[in-house]
Amino acid sequence: MCSPLTPSQRTELEIDIALDKTITVFRYLTDKDVFERYYKGHLAKRLLLGRSISDDTERQMLGKLKVECGHQFTQKLEGMFNDMKLSTETMDGYRRHLERTTVCETLCYETRVLTLL
């Protein structure tokens, strides 16, 4: 007998199934540019608002899209992850700077920058 899946394993399995279903539907689309614009907009919202399930899952989807359409199709989407990483690093540097100076200890400020071309 198989042992039951733990909730985290079940979630990963469910996510993988959902990604595979999305790619299956994607294969039947004739205008993949419309999908790219739609996906890019929703990915941007998920990244900026921190509502993504995980970066690994998002990158897994990009990997599946890359297999289907090539590197050129996913290049801008992958750039969004680089933008978010750069934004996080910049904010971390700014916070470290504020900790070293005594300009304002109550300042709570966060910025995220994302390129949507």
DARAUR-V462385 format. One record per residue. N is the residue number from 1. RES is the residue in one letter. OMEGA is omega in whole degrees, 0 to 359 (none if undefined). BURIAL is # if it has 16 or more other ideal C-beta (glycine too) atoms within 10 Angstrom, else .. Layout:
n & res & omega & burial
N & RES & OMEGA & BURIAL
N & RES & OMEGA & BURIAL
This chain:
n & res & omega & burial
1 & M & 176 & .
2 & C & 176 & .
3 & S & 180 & .
4 & P & 179 & .
5 & L & 174 & .
6 & T & 181 & .
7 & P & 181 & .
8 & S & 177 & .
9 & Q & 180 & .
10 & R & 180 & .
11 & T & 178 & .
12 & E & 179 & #
13 & L & 179 & .
14 & E & 178 & .
15 & I & 180 & #
16 & D & 178 & .
17 & I & 179 & .
18 & A & 178 & .
19 & L & 178 & #
20 & D & 178 & .
21 & K & 178 & .
22 & T & 179 & .
23 & I & 177 & .
24 & T & 177 & .
25 & V & 180 & .
26 & F & 180 & .
27 & R & 182 & .
28 & Y & 180 & .
29 & L & 177 & .
30 & T & 180 & .
31 & D & 184 & .
32 & K & 177 & .
33 & D & 177 & .
34 & V & 177 & .
35 & F & 181 & #
36 & E & 179 & #
37 & R & 180 & .
38 & Y & 182 & .
39 & Y & 181 & #
40 & K & 179 & .
41 & G & 180 & .
42 & H & 176 & .
43 & L & 179 & #
44 & A & 179 & #
45 & K & 180 & .
46 & R & 182 & .
47 & L & 183 & #
48 & L & 182 & #
49 & L & 180 & .
50 & G & 184 & .
51 & R & 178 & .
52 & S & 177 & .
53 & I & 175 & .
54 & S & 176 & .
55 & D & 180 & .
56 & D & 179 & .
57 & T & 178 & #
58 & E & 179 & #
59 & R & 176 & .
60 & Q & 178 & .
61 & M & 178 & #
62 & L & 177 & #
63 & G & 179 & .
64 & K & 177 & #
65 & L & 179 & #
66 & K & 178 & #
67 & V & 182 & .
68 & E & 190 & .
69 & C & 181 & .
70 & G & 185 & .
71 & H & 183 & .
72 & Q & 182 & .
73 & F & 185 & #
74 & T & 185 & #
75 & Q & 181 & .
76 & K & 179 & .
77 & L & 178 & #
78 & E & 177 & #
79 & G & 179 & .
80 & M & 178 & #
81 & F & 177 & #
82 & N & 177 & .
83 & D & 180 & #
84 & M & 179 & #
85 & K & 179 & .
86 & L & 178 & .
87 & S & 179 & #
88 & T & 180 & .
89 & E & 179 & .
90 & T & 179 & .
91 & M & 177 & .
92 & D & 177 & .
93 & G & 178 & .
94 & Y & 178 & .
95 & R & 178 & .
96 & R & 177 & .
97 & H & 179 & .
98 & L & 179 & .
99 & E & 181 & .
100 & R & 179 & .
101 & T & 179 & .
102 & T & 182 & .
103 & V & 182 & .
104 & C & 183 & .
105 & E & 183 & .
106 & T & 181 & .
107 & L & 177 & .
108 & C & 188 & .
109 & Y & 178 & .
110 & E & 179 & .
111 & T & 174 & .
112 & R & 182 & .
113 & V & 183 & .
114 & L & 180 & #
115 & T & 177 & .
116 & L & 178 & .
117 & L & none & .
